[in-house]
Every structure is written in C-alpha cells, then in structure tokens.
Amino acid sequence: MYERGLRRYGTLALFLGPALIGAAVFLIGPILASLALAFARWDLLTPARLAGLANFRQMLGDPEFWAALRHTLTFIAGYVPPVMVLGFLVAVALNSRIPGRGLLRAVYFLPVVTSWVAVGLVWKWLLNPQYGLINNALSHLGVPGPAWLFDPAYALAAVILTSLWKDLGFVMTILLAGLQTIPQEYYEAAAIDGASPAQLQRLITLPLLMPAVFFALTISLINSFQVFDQVYVMTGGGPAGATTVLIERIVKSAFSYSQMGYAAAMSWVLFGLVFATSFLISRLRGRWAA
Amino acid sequence: MTSQARTMVRETGRTRRKPFPWGRTLTFLALLVGAAVMMVPFLWMLSTSLKPSTDVLTLPPRLIPREPTLGAYGEVAASFPIWRVLLNSVVVAVLTTLGQLVVSSMAGYAFARFRFWGRDALFTVFLATLMVPFAVTMTPLFIIVKTLGWTNSYLGLIVPAMFSAFGIFLMRQFFLSLPVELEEAATLDGSSTFSTFWRVMLPLSGPAIATLAVFSFMASWNNFLWPLLIVSHQNLMTLPLALATLQGVYPGQTQWNLIMAGTVLTVTPMILVFLLAQRWVVEGVTTSGLKG
C-alpha cells in the first residue's frame, strides 16, 4: 500500500488475483449465467435459445412446482417457530449457573456438526414403523405410532421433527452467544430496584437479545427455504410426492429432465423468496430497535 | 425504592439459610431430559451397528446388543471401498480448507489494507453473493466443471469450494481489527508487502484462521449435494455420498446394522474434530450462521 506504480499493481494482483479469478469462474460467472438461463430454454443437446418469460409461465401451470413451494412453506411454518422457541429456552437454561454446563452445551450442539446424510439415516431407522425405537416407546404409552415416513400425512412432520433435533443446538448457540454479551450488572441493578425474575427476562434479556434473535431467525428462514439433504435421504420426496421441496424440484428439472432454463428460473424464484424474507426481517428488526 | 422492593430487601436480610433452589433444579432436570433426547439417536446408531444381522429386527428393540460384534463394519468394508471413501473425504476436506485459507486470507488482507479503485464496490459484490442460494449457481457450475472435465475428479470436488465470500469477509474483518502501526513498522524496516503479510500479519491471525479452517473443514466433510451432482464413480465418493448409496446397495430388506456402521464411520471423525476444536466451531457458527 506504500508502493508505487507497476509494483503496486503487481502486489495487488498477487493478493486479489486468485480470489477474483476463482469467484469470476465459480461464483459470479455462474450467477450471471443462471440469470441468463432463466430466460432461455436449454436441454444440453441442442443450442440454447431465448424464451422470454416462457419458463416463468411454465411455473404458473406446473402443479409439481406449486406442490414443492407448498411443502417448503409448510416446512418453514412447522420448523422455524419451534426451533426458535426451543433454542431460546435451552439457551436461557444453559446460561444459568447449573452443574455440567459445558458438557450439556456440547451435547445439545453435537447434532449440528454431523452430516445430514448420517443423521437422516439414523432417524429413518428410529422412525421405522415396526422396529423403530420411537413407535415402540409410543406403544408403551398406549399410543399407536403412525407409519411416519411411509404415510403422506406424517412424512413431512417426521422430517420437521428430525430437523428440529438437528438444528436446536445451532439456534441455541447463537442465542447463547447473544446472552453472554449482556452485562451481568444490569440484572443486579434491576434486582436491587425490585424487579421480579419474570421482569428481568422481559425488560433486560429480551430487548438486549433481539439482535441475536433476528440473526438466528434470518439464518433459520434462509436455510429452511433451501431444505434438501434430509428430504433426499429420508423420503426421496415421497411418499406420493408428499415431501418434495423446492430444491428437489430444481435438481430434478436440471439433472433428470435436462430442463436447464426451467431449473434456473425456479432457482431465481427461490432467490426472490429468500431475498424478500431477509428484507422483511431486516425492516421488522429496524422497527423493533426504533 | 418501591415498598415492594423494600419488603424484598427486608425478607432477604432476614433469611439466613438460602431456600432450596427449586427453579434451578427443575431447569437442570429438564436439561437432562433434553440431553437424553439429543443422545439417544447416537446411542441407537452405535448399538445397531454392533448387532449381528439376526438381532437387528427384534421386538422389543434392545438398546444394548445381546452379543456385540464388529461384523457389520467388516461387511461394509467388504462390499464398499470404505477406506478409499474415508481417504477421499479427508483429502477433499483438507485441500479445500487449505485453498480457502490461502485465497481468503490474501483477498481479505487486500480488502482490509490496500487502497484501489472500485474496492468497496467489489467487496459489496462479494458480500452480496453470500445471499445467493447454491441452487442458483448449481446448474451453470455443473456445466463449467463438466466442460473442464472435472466431474469424477478431486479437482471438481475441491477447486470450486475454495472461493468463499464468507472466508474473505471473515479475514477482512479480522485484519481490520489489527493496528496499522504493525505494518508501518515492518515497512520502515524494509519489509515488502508480501513478507509483512506473511511474517507479521498471518502469525497474528491464529484465531481467525482456526475459525475459518474448522468451519470450512466441517462444511466440506458434510457436503452432500455437490458431490451428488458431479461424482458417480464409487472410487471418488466422499463419505456422505457413499453412505447415501449404501442405502440401495443391499437388495431386499434394509440392512440397518450395515447402514448404521457406515453412519458411525461418517459421524465419528467430525465429532472428534468438534470435541478438539469446540471453541472455533462455535465461533464459526455464531459469526456466519451458514451451514455450508
């Protein structure tokens, strides 16, 4: 930065060159190409041709796309509120002075570091209607367990349940980090002024935790729009298409039916949904802080 | 002070012995129950992997195997190049991580310290790509990698994953937090920009590098969709991909003990990494929130 002329540009190229070339070829290039593809038809065999809004029109009349969107939104509705509430409760509990705090935190976080393929298979086995641990536990309580992943009425719920188990520790960790930034003195001062424990939570913890809550909420929403691995492993989109989600519809269009343009168009609709959600959440956050 | 508060102070002053902490005890018990729920799937996985095929489908299910055996592991190894797959995962995760560290630390340093035309706009573009779902780039990326002849190769698994906007962002933020005086002193001593970066700045970046390294390793180790798209040869599969195909390898009844043995092999290395580098894993998760 103190060098002049050609040498200066040489240094700049050395530092930034790899990232720029890599990003151009593998990140930004593909994004632009995907944008172009969204307005084209391409089956990989014949040359691509411009198609205007044909892909988007096709989407309007594609019941599989609407089903995938509906399942994705159902997943979000069934997953995001409980994961936030449970994550919050566990974070608050693990922030209090209790024995074995460090170990407990590790236990709750453990599923987060495992691969979805592995835990998806474990849960598939746990949810086995006949030999699975879950239905056997339920039968001890006198409740006949459903066929879970084999029953269109329960399959998505089973995937949501598994996702809650896997991601609880993730939300918990973000909120715990937020809790630890709140100065202990605030609580002491308020307690001296006679605040009840419930008031302490409502008047100190909640408002000061809001940035972490919004962060966890945004990430959970963005990730659940892109739910895929667990569905692929646990149900493959079935039974009878009951768990087909957006990413699966996109992957299938591109790689099973070679509809590259249609897949790209759907991926941009997904991006639009993710973008709109992040935007709404940031607006909401601004209003809360104001 | 309100009258309510005064009563409270008087009351606490009067009680000599602390009352039994009911609230904290209940919290602790609830957490223990929750922890059991978190652990049971792992125990059930381990237990099933240690059962002989004849014991897997018994009613009621037994958590502790009657005759524990490593037979399932042997069978997985015999029907699948499991060691090769394990090696693939290690090679891909290590090289991806090294590549990301080199690319991200250098670019992060340039964005933090160099002044050049269009810097802020360029950085904004990098940041914006963080919002773009993988599904958007997936198709063109596949075509690029296929055109380069990188499907079914380490190159295809490693190179595209080396360029992460998150890594550049993380390293830039870290370098911004270091005092400029350090570099000025080094420059006065006649050190070139590169050697200042290499000898002064990098040694100070341990925490940021550890976070990025663990995080990138974890993302690569657990990545599924990308290997699924570009790898079809058994010899180039990574663990999650191999595990997913293991499901369909055995005809007829699902061999749960074999699948759980494969699952244990997939999950254990990552759990060890987590236990050894807990702090950096948590750091990565809380700063990025991205799961790879």
Interface residues (C-beta under 8 A of the other chain):
Chain A: M1 Y2 E3 T11 L12 L14 F15 L16 P18 A19 L20 G22 A23 V25 F26 L27 I28 G29 P30 I31 A33 S34 L37 L44 V90 A93 L94 S96 R97 I98 P99 L104 A106 V107 Y108 F109 L110 P111 V112 V113 T114 S115 W116 V117 A118 V119 L121 V122 W123 W125 L126 N128 Q130 Y131 G132 L133 N136 W165 L168 G169 F170 T173 I174 A177 I192 D193 G194 P197 F215 A216 T218 I219 I222 N223 F225 Q226 F228 D229 Y232 V233 L246 I247 I250 V251 A254 F255 M260 A263 A264 M266 S267 W268 L270 F271 V274 F275 S278
Chain B: M1 T2 Q4 A5 M8 G23 R24 T27 F28 A30 L31 G34 A35 V37 M38 M39 V40 P41 F42 W44 M45 T48 V56 L57 T58 L59 P60 P61 L63 V102 V103 S104 M106 A107 Y109 A110 F111 R113 F114 R115 F116 V125 F126 T129 M131 V132 P133 F134 A135 V136 T137 M138 T139 P140 L141 F142 I143 I144 V159 P160 M162 F163 A165 I168 E183 T187 T193 F194 F197 M218 W221 N222 F224 L225 L228 L229 L239 P240 L241 L243 A244 Q247 W256 I259 M260 T263 T266 V267 M270 I271 V273 F274 L275 Q278 V281 V282 V285 T286 G289 L290 K291
